[in-house]
């Protein structure tokens, strides 16, 4: 690897780390102390338990969340095939972060591609909860959610182009 390339990668990584730390310190503050993430995960567990007794009269949002959780469980197994993610705990962390994002961003739910962003943030932050908060801030404050808006199927015979 050339010296120029190595220098570029190192400077790029330090810029990313500074950006992540700036976001975290600016927007998160003392949220960690309030156990919000833990409470979100508890709510998700209640929804998963309700899956067994889901009826047609349940709100549509519950069915949408459960569908998102199923999509997440399929996609997590396809994310990052290196040794670090082969361990169950890191896949579990990624699953929890994605489920929490799906829960918090119900209008988007879970979309393919979120798994790679969330996984990279968990690796960069070396912390599941911090990765969750950074991703949520990126979706809300930096409008990353525009990448994941579900648009439905485009029909060439109609004049309404969703793009």
Secondary structure, DSSP 8 states (H G I E B T S, - for coil): --HHHHHHHHHHHHHHHHHHHHHIIIIITTGGGGTHHHHHHHHHHHHHHHHTT--TTS-HHHHHHHHHHHHHHHHHTTS--SHHHHSHHHHHHHHHHHHHHHHHTTTT---TTHHHHHHHHHHHHT-HHHHHHHHHHHHHTS-GGGGS-------TTSS----
